[in-house]
């Protein structure tokens, strides 16, 4: 298993090769905080603007 793990890591099987473009629309009454690790904001980061 250690050899298999080393091979998979060396071959970069888990390297990201694409990223979905993040697109969403809001209005002036809505504030959205975008996450760096997610292509769309989490629901709890969408709130009324202050």
Phi and psi in radians as a Rosetta constraint file:
Dihedral C 1 N 2 CA 2 C 2 CIRCULARHARMONIC -1.119 0.35
Dihedral N 2 CA 2 C 2 N 3 CIRCULARHARMONIC -0.690 0.35
Dihedral C 2 N 3 CA 3 C 3 CIRCULARHARMONIC -1.167 0.35
Dihedral N 3 CA 3 C 3 N 4 CIRCULARHARMONIC -0.727 0.35
Dihedral C 3 N 4 CA 4 C 4 CIRCULARHARMONIC -1.085 0.35
Dihedral N 4 CA 4 C 4 N 5 CIRCULARHARMONIC -0.782 0.35
Dihedral C 4 N 5 CA 5 C 5 CIRCULARHARMONIC -1.046 0.35
Dihedral N 5 CA 5 C 5 N 6 CIRCULARHARMONIC -0.774 0.35
Dihedral C 5 N 6 CA 6 C 6 CIRCULARHARMONIC -1.071 0.35
Dihedral N 6 CA 6 C 6 N 7 CIRCULARHARMONIC -0.736 0.35
Dihedral C 6 N 7 CA 7 C 7 CIRCULARHARMONIC -1.094 0.35
Dihedral N 7 CA 7 C 7 N 8 CIRCULARHARMONIC -0.809 0.35
Dihedral C 7 N 8 CA 8 C 8 CIRCULARHARMONIC -1.092 0.35
Dihedral N 8 CA 8 C 8 N 9 CIRCULARHARMONIC -0.742 0.35
Dihedral C 8 N 9 CA 9 C 9 CIRCULARHARMONIC -1.144 0.35
Dihedral N 9 CA 9 C 9 N 10 CIRCULARHARMONIC -0.760 0.35
Dihedral C 9 N 10 CA 10 C 10 CIRCULARHARMONIC -1.133 0.35
Dihedral N 10 CA 10 C 10 N 11 CIRCULARHARMONIC -0.565 0.35
Dihedral C 10 N 11 CA 11 C 11 CIRCULARHARMONIC -1.487 0.35
Dihedral N 11 CA 11 C 11 N 12 CIRCULARHARMONIC -0.044 0.35
Dihedral C 11 N 12 CA 12 C 12 CIRCULARHARMONIC 1.027 0.35
Dihedral N 12 CA 12 C 12 N 13 CIRCULARHARMONIC 0.773 0.35
Dihedral C 12 N 13 CA 13 C 13 CIRCULARHARMONIC -1.124 0.35
Dihedral N 13 CA 13 C 13 N 14 CIRCULARHARMONIC -0.443 0.35
Dihedral C 13 N 14 CA 14 C 14 CIRCULARHARMONIC -1.816 0.35
Dihedral N 14 CA 14 C 14 N 15 CIRCULARHARMONIC 0.203 0.35
Dihedral C 14 N 15 CA 15 C 15 CIRCULARHARMONIC -1.248 0.35
Dihedral N 15 CA 15 C 15 N 16 CIRCULARHARMONIC 2.341 0.35
Dihedral C 15 N 16 CA 16 C 16 CIRCULARHARMONIC -1.168 0.35
Dihedral N 16 CA 16 C 16 N 17 CIRCULARHARMONIC 2.403 0.35
Dihedral C 16 N 17 CA 17 C 17 CIRCULARHARMONIC -2.148 0.35
Dihedral N 17 CA 17 C 17 N 18 CIRCULARHARMONIC -0.056 0.35
Dihedral C 17 N 18 CA 18 C 18 CIRCULARHARMONIC -2.752 0.35
Dihedral N 18 CA 18 C 18 N 19 CIRCULARHARMONIC 2.853 0.35
Dihedral C 18 N 19 CA 19 C 19 CIRCULARHARMONIC -2.479 0.35
Dihedral N 19 CA 19 C 19 N 20 CIRCULARHARMONIC 2.207 0.35
Dihedral C 19 N 20 CA 20 C 20 CIRCULARHARMONIC -1.158 0.35
Dihedral N 20 CA 20 C 20 N 21 CIRCULARHARMONIC 2.319 0.35
Dihedral C 20 N 21 CA 21 C 21 CIRCULARHARMONIC -1.188 0.35
Dihedral N 21 CA 21 C 21 N 22 CIRCULARHARMONIC 2.329 0.35
Dihedral C 21 N 22 CA 22 C 22 CIRCULARHARMONIC -1.506 0.35
Dihedral N 22 CA 22 C 22 N 23 CIRCULARHARMONIC 2.055 0.35
Dihedral C 22 N 23 CA 23 C 23 CIRCULARHARMONIC -2.395 0.35
Dihedral N 23 CA 23 C 23 N 24 CIRCULARHARMONIC 2.251 0.35
Dihedral C 23 N 24 CA 24 C 24 CIRCULARHARMONIC -2.743 0.35
Dihedral N 24 CA 24 C 24 N 25 CIRCULARHARMONIC 2.745 0.35
Dihedral C 24 N 25 CA 25 C 25 CIRCULARHARMONIC -2.118 0.35
Dihedral N 25 CA 25 C 25 N 26 CIRCULARHARMONIC 2.487 0.35
Dihedral C 25 N 26 CA 26 C 26 CIRCULARHARMONIC -2.404 0.35
Dihedral N 26 CA 26 C 26 N 27 CIRCULARHARMONIC 3.090 0.35
Dihedral C 26 N 27 CA 27 C 27 CIRCULARHARMONIC -2.017 0.35
Dihedral N 27 CA 27 C 27 N 28 CIRCULARHARMONIC -3.117 0.35
Dihedral C 27 N 28 CA 28 C 28 CIRCULARHARMONIC -1.164 0.35
Dihedral N 28 CA 28 C 28 N 29 CIRCULARHARMONIC -0.308 0.35
Dihedral C 28 N 29 CA 29 C 29 CIRCULARHARMONIC -1.582 0.35
Dihedral N 29 CA 29 C 29 N 30 CIRCULARHARMONIC 0.070 0.35
Dihedral C 29 N 30 CA 30 C 30 CIRCULARHARMONIC -2.158 0.35
Dihedral N 30 CA 30 C 30 N 31 CIRCULARHARMONIC 2.359 0.35
Dihedral C 30 N 31 CA 31 C 31 CIRCULARHARMONIC -1.972 0.35
Dihedral N 31 CA 31 C 31 N 32 CIRCULARHARMONIC 2.313 0.35
Dihedral C 31 N 32 CA 32 C 32 CIRCULARHARMONIC -2.192 0.35
Dihedral N 32 CA 32 C 32 N 33 CIRCULARHARMONIC 2.301 0.35
Dihedral C 32 N 33 CA 33 C 33 CIRCULARHARMONIC -1.844 0.35
Dihedral N 33 CA 33 C 33 N 34 CIRCULARHARMONIC 2.090 0.35
Dihedral C 33 N 34 CA 34 C 34 CIRCULARHARMONIC -1.561 0.35
Dihedral N 34 CA 34 C 34 N 35 CIRCULARHARMONIC 2.404 0.35
Dihedral C 34 N 35 CA 35 C 35 CIRCULARHARMONIC -1.582 0.35
Dihedral N 35 CA 35 C 35 N 36 CIRCULARHARMONIC 2.528 0.35
Dihedral C 35 N 36 CA 36 C 36 CIRCULARHARMONIC -1.336 0.35
Dihedral N 36 CA 36 C 36 N 37 CIRCULARHARMONIC -0.344 0.35
Dihedral C 36 N 37 CA 37 C 37 CIRCULARHARMONIC -1.821 0.35
Dihedral N 37 CA 37 C 37 N 38 CIRCULARHARMONIC 0.208 0.35
Dihedral C 37 N 38 CA 38 C 38 CIRCULARHARMONIC -2.467 0.35
Dihedral N 38 CA 38 C 38 N 39 CIRCULARHARMONIC 2.536 0.35
Dihedral C 38 N 39 CA 39 C 39 CIRCULARHARMONIC -1.392 0.35
Dihedral N 39 CA 39 C 39 N 40 CIRCULARHARMONIC -0.334 0.35
Dihedral C 39 N 40 CA 40 C 40 CIRCULARHARMONIC -2.303 0.35
Dihedral N 40 CA 40 C 40 N 41 CIRCULARHARMONIC 2.706 0.35
Dihedral C 40 N 41 CA 41 C 41 CIRCULARHARMONIC -1.187 0.35
Dihedral N 41 CA 41 C 41 N 42 CIRCULARHARMONIC 2.573 0.35
Dihedral C 41 N 42 CA 42 C 42 CIRCULARHARMONIC -1.202 0.35
Dihedral N 42 CA 42 C 42 N 43 CIRCULARHARMONIC 2.632 0.35
Dihedral C 42 N 43 CA 43 C 43 CIRCULARHARMONIC -1.034 0.35
Dihedral N 43 CA 43 C 43 N 44 CIRCULARHARMONIC -0.588 0.35
Dihedral C 43 N 44 CA 44 C 44 CIRCULARHARMONIC -1.324 0.35
Dihedral N 44 CA 44 C 44 N 45 CIRCULARHARMONIC -0.054 0.35
Dihedral C 44 N 45 CA 45 C 45 CIRCULARHARMONIC -1.831 0.35
Dihedral N 45 CA 45 C 45 N 46 CIRCULARHARMONIC 0.285 0.35
Dihedral C 45 N 46 CA 46 C 46 CIRCULARHARMONIC -1.981 0.35
Dihedral N 46 CA 46 C 46 N 47 CIRCULARHARMONIC 2.102 0.35
Dihedral C 46 N 47 CA 47 C 47 CIRCULARHARMONIC -2.565 0.35
Dihedral N 47 CA 47 C 47 N 48 CIRCULARHARMONIC 2.843 0.35
Dihedral C 47 N 48 CA 48 C 48 CIRCULARHARMONIC -1.071 0.35
Dihedral N 48 CA 48 C 48 N 49 CIRCULARHARMONIC 2.470 0.35
Dihedral C 48 N 49 CA 49 C 49 CIRCULARHARMONIC -1.188 0.35
Dihedral N 49 CA 49 C 49 N 50 CIRCULARHARMONIC 2.545 0.35
